[in-house]
């Protein structure tokens, strides 16, 4: 009967697995987390594991908990208790030597982690073997398997880097010969032992330490190869062989090993046909892995010795050809890419010639695999029997095969590859074209596949190609009107627009074919037409510029009938045609195309305001996107003394955009679209937008104060960069006015942050600190001495309570950049290089100002940064957070050390190990004295990561650390 001591644990586990309400489950979850951290867990887990009447689920929980205790909490017990813990653990492991395997695995991991940290235990393998006995073969093999894996993951163990290196040598390097001998002996002990997957998994694990050459030259190689003939050990044998390949990638050093492996590998080739005939998917995948990964590892050798290794390449090709279910072929894609990269090097031209026929066959195989399946029933539309997941998988797979076709183009020329697709199209036309009707196209899959191949190879075709394309284009525009054929043909034409730009005689027939697709009943064909037109407009704009009027009529007639994505793509194409107009016609052409869009904008804004529905708001947002596309793509060149005609038009529509912004201050999506238009004006026309600046700045300031939307800061940032001091054609007075405008926006932000929690405005915080990063670069001499500099530092510190990565990353970047101005290496390439240098503070004065601010706020900065690293920051923020601490240590080492120690002292009692604070401070001091900032970063990250793993990550509900100060601003 279960002891009363752990009855609450069993009850909590039962609650977690039952269908009780969430409140009770949360209570049970919290109880179990607390138990896992407690010292009592050491005893309770052993008791649970040793009890005969406890459910297996509870024993698995106990084993898992014990693993966490050994990894994270070993300091809770004295060193003198480690030998008894080891022996107790071995006794429990002995009880589970025959399973269940999940419990046995957890206990083996426990023992391995104890062995890593119990540095005084020198005879690990002999001791474990003697205690478990000869009857525990699988158990010993599993321990041997997990030991290298756990040592490799040793960064989660609380050992110093130096101790871990020593312990790794003792446990792995020094024991490798002993393990090798043990594996050979075990493999010979019985026929079943030789095919035991545990043996093969153990070998794979120890290939980290045992050289592949030693395995290959031993009886173990035959064990691995023979294991491929057993269903029980097949998968483990494949994994082991592939691990050996990876160890032979340095082909010059491993040539002798490869010579032994290669004949045995080629002898396995009949297994390809065997797996294909049996339609055994798993076997096909495994055998394909064997050959493909060997090819990847030895690709250099194949290129050097094409005759000797041709058999391997042909075997990989056979795997591709026989994989009718297309489940294994993707395993070869990496090999073909790496092989292509090798044989296209001039040094290996002989191999390129030798394997030309292989790549030619590969093209044929790939095009055949591109074919859609033929439906088994009468429904020709549902090709996948209603399995949408399978259909999506096939579509993704086709695009990956398209990359292989591109590789083939580089090896055997694009003309030959394109010619194969052309020949298949011709063959279909000759065979089935006469049988096609409006309602039925026979064997359309055989035509669609080469069309897709042609589309996939489009990027590889030179605009000067003169052999195939002249014959292919007229053929494509005459294909039958089948949905999938029309879609693929239009998409293919869209890939060859650069070629068409050099061959204008083919433009009209293609454009007519694409434009006709806009009226097709299939939505997929319509979307393809819009996408293709985008490419025609982009690449053939000069050929289309004289057709602006009829193109406008077509654009207006079709625009509102299209889905939004297609509207955007059609507008992209049209806007590039507009951009090709002569500079003197830009204004009139923009009015022709954009005035109707602006009218739509007004109508939809009124509708959205009156109807208060999501549909109206979405339509308004979509219309703003169209306007932005024209502003982004129509960028004519004018001399500095000339009026920019595009800016002239932008000035006309600015009041409309401002009015919409004023009427939708509560809709961030609409505001973002409008601000994107304004920002695009600045990026497209740069300093030419000067006539708009006054009105635009007023609108940005007013809009930000009323809406509190960060997008207004986004536009402010663009203005700040474009009109910075030293930029061409920018007057000093303009630069000063821009800085004053920035300061107004900054004060508005600080007031907003004084009233709101950072968690309520993460996007605004992100945009603000992006703005500040640029302010430091371009206006550091004005900003750092300014009164707002201190409050912005406070705002940055307050923002570190956030847990979203984007605003945190930007805030940390700002802090690092700001602190750099306290050193002689500021984060600005223009430091001191401007026209007003004489009236601005010197570098030394800026350094003092930064240090004065850090002296006032540094303690809060250290507290919040360190707390974030230990508790809340996403993983990708840790590097930058450590960079902030390093910058502080570099700037004010003694004071920062005091702040750091003080922060550690505020952590929850018991969460920092005894003596750990002194150890970390001594390490930091040593690294600072040595000037080794790289190792200082490692010390900081190791400490915080170890704390996080021990106290936060394993128990999801745990949180602690110093309370963040509430941001306050008075100004």
Secondary structure, 3 states (H helix, E strand, C coil): CCCHHHHHHHHHHHHHHCCCCHHHHHHHHHHHHHHHHCCCHHHHHHHHHHCCCCCHHHHHHHHHHHHHHHHHCHHHCCHHHHHHHHHHHHHHHHHCCCCCHHHHHHHHHHHHHHHHHCCCCCCHHHHHHHHHCCCCHHHHHHHHHHHHHHHHCHHHCCCCHHHHHHHHHHHHHCCHHHHHHHHHHHHHHCHHHHCCHHHHHHHHHHCCCCCHHHHHCCCHHHHHHHHCCCCCCHHHHHHHHHHHHHCCCCCCCCHHHHHHHHHHHHCCCHHHHHHHHHCCHHHHHHHHHHHHHHHHHCHHHHHHCCCCCHHHHHHHHHHHHHCCCCCCHHHHHHHHHHHHHHHCCHHHHHHHHHCHHHHHHHHHHHHHHCCCCCCCCCCCCCCCCCCHHHHHHHHHHHHHHHHHHHHHHHHHCHHHHHHHHHHHHHHHHHHHHHHCCCCCCCCCHHHHHHHHHHHHCHHHCCCCCCCCHHHHHHHHCCCCCCHHHHHHHHHHHHCCHHHHHHCHHHHHHHHHHHHHHHHCCCHHHHHHHHHHHHHHHHHCHHHHHHHHHHHHHHHHHHHHHCCHHHHHHHHHHHHHHHHCCCHHHHHHHHHHHHHHHHHHHHHHHHHHHHHCCHHHHHHHHHHHHHHHHHHHHCCCCCCCCCCCHHHHHHHHHHHHHHHHHHHCCCCHHHHHHHHHHHHHHHHHHHHHHHHHHHHHHHHHHHHHHHHCCCHHHHHHHHHHHHCCCCCCCCCHHHHHHHHHHHHHHHHHHHHHHHHCCHHHCHHHHHHHHHHHHHHHHHHHHHHCCCCHHHHHHHHHHHHCCCCCHHHHHHHHHHHHHHHHCCCCCCCCCCCCCCCCHHHCCCHHHHHHHHHHHHHHHHHHHHHHHHHHHHHHCCHHHHHHHHHHHHHHHHHCHHHHHHHHHHHHHCCCCCCCCCCHHHHHHHHHHHHHHHCCHHHHHHHHHHHHHHHHHHHHHCCCCCCCCCCCCCCCCCC
